[in-house]
Amino acid sequence: MTQSLSQPGFRIKGWHVLAGVVAFFMVVIAVDAGFLVMAYRTYPGQVSRTPYEDGTAYNNKLAQLAAQAKLGWTVAAGVAPDGQLLVQVRDRAGAPVSGLTGQARLERPATEAGRITPRFREAAPGDYLASPGRLIGAWDLTVALTDKAGHRFEAERRLTWP
């Protein structure tokens, strides 16, 4: 049997290529649209129920950070060798800042359970100690210090007890 040249088999023509490319992109667009719909249904993008209030609080936080930068204080926090919480405050020149009052909060990074509010005492000029009790693991420290002139400094650090 010989095959005649007048009856060729299936041949890919231009419209076949066009149909294949269009079908491919239709599948891609349909899958993307499905993912978008699923993403929007599971997380509509609303992070807060009070976005305006959160925005004004953020503006206040930015103003607080700008005021802190003008003070030039640096705050270092750590765990003293005896397990106490040590916060050191220095001014722009590196001199200790003494006579501060403040509030502090220790809490676990993943939960608010077990929150501790340690009380600081000035052990040396610029060095403030607190005895939070026997702690183990990682804790987030938030400290707000105020001097006699009313200047406020806030800092956050993650500390680890052995």
C-alpha positions in Angstrom: 0.0 0.0 0.0 1.3 3.3 -1.0 0.1 6.5 0.5 -0.9 9.1 -1.9 0.3 12.7 -1.5 -3.1 14.0 -2.4 -4.6 12.9 1.0 -2.4 14.2 3.8 -3.1 13.3 7.4 -3.8 15.8 10.2 -1.9 19.0 9.9 -1.6 21.8 12.5 -2.8 25.0 11.0 -2.7 28.6 12.3 -6.2 28.5 13.9 -5.2 25.3 15.9 -2.2 27.2 17.4 -4.4 30.2 18.2 -7.1 28.0 19.8 -4.4 26.3 21.9 -2.8 29.5 23.1 -6.3 31.0 23.9 -7.3 27.9 25.8 -4.1 27.9 27.8 -4.5 31.5 28.9 -8.2 30.9 29.7 -7.2 28.1 32.1 -4.5 30.3 33.7 -7.0 33.2 34.1 -9.7 30.9 35.5 -7.3 29.4 38.1 -6.0 32.8 39.1 -9.6 34.1 39.5 -10.4 31.1 41.6 -7.5 31.7 43.9 -8.4 35.4 44.1 -12.0 34.6 45.1 -10.8 32.0 47.7 -8.3 34.5 49.2 -10.8 37.3 49.4 -13.4 35.1 51.1 -11.0 33.8 53.7 -9.2 37.2 54.4 -11.1 40.3 53.3 -8.2 42.5 54.2 -9.7 44.2 57.2 -7.1 44.1 59.9 -8.8 46.3 62.5 -12.3 47.1 63.4 -11.3 50.7 64.3 -8.9 51.8 61.5 -9.3 55.5 62.1 -8.5 55.3 65.8 -5.5 53.0 64.9 -4.3 55.6 62.4 -4.4 58.4 65.0 -2.6 56.1 67.5 0.0 55.4 64.9 0.5 59.2 64.3 0.9 59.7 68.1 3.5 56.9 68.2 5.4 58.6 65.3 5.4 61.8 67.3 6.6 60.0 70.4 9.5 58.4 68.4 10.5 61.8 67.1 10.5 63.3 70.6 12.6 60.3 71.8 15.1 60.9 69.0 15.5 64.5 70.1 16.3 63.4 73.6 19.2 61.2 72.4 18.8 58.6 75.1 19.8 55.1 74.5 18.3 52.2 76.5 19.9 48.8 76.9 18.1 46.0 78.6 19.4 42.6 79.6 19.5 39.9 82.2 22.0 40.5 85.0 24.1 37.6 86.1 21.9 37.1 89.2 18.8 36.8 87.0 17.5 40.3 87.7 16.3 42.6 84.9 18.8 45.4 84.2 17.9 48.5 82.2 20.7 51.0 81.5 19.8 54.5 80.3 22.4 56.8 78.8 22.2 60.3 77.2 23.7 61.4 73.9 27.1 61.9 75.5 27.0 58.5 77.1 26.4 59.8 80.6 24.0 57.9 82.8 20.4 59.3 83.1 19.3 59.1 86.7 16.1 59.9 88.6 13.7 58.2 86.1 10.4 56.7 87.0 8.7 54.2 84.8 6.5 51.3 84.1 7.5 48.0 82.6 5.8 44.9 81.3 7.2 41.4 80.6 5.1 39.0 78.6 5.6 35.9 76.5 6.1 36.5 72.8 3.2 34.3 71.7 0.6 35.0 74.5 -0.4 37.5 77.1 -0.7 34.8 79.7 1.8 35.2 82.6 2.2 39.0 82.2 4.5 40.5 84.8 4.9 44.1 85.8 8.3 44.4 87.4 9.2 47.4 89.6 12.5 49.1 89.0 14.9 50.7 91.5 17.9 52.7 90.6 20.9 50.6 91.7 23.5 53.0 90.3 23.2 56.2 88.2 21.4 55.2 85.0 21.2 51.5 86.0 17.7 50.3 87.0 17.2 46.8 88.4 14.0 44.8 88.9 13.4 41.3 90.3 10.8 39.7 88.1 11.1 36.4 89.9 12.3 33.1 88.4 11.9 33.3 84.7 12.8 30.8 81.9 12.9 31.3 78.2 12.1 34.3 76.0 10.1 37.3 77.2 9.2 40.6 75.6 10.0 43.7 77.7 8.2 47.0 77.2 9.5 49.8 79.3 8.3 53.5 79.5 10.6 55.8 81.4 9.9 59.5 82.4 12.3 62.0 83.8 11.4 64.9 86.1 10.9 67.3 83.2 8.2 65.0 81.7 10.3 63.6 78.9 9.1 60.1 78.0 11.1 57.3 76.5 9.6 53.9 75.4 11.6 50.9 74.4 10.9 47.2 73.6 13.3 44.4 73.8 13.2 40.6 73.7 15.1 39.1 76.5 16.0 35.4 77.2 16.6 33.9 80.6 18.5 30.6 80.7 
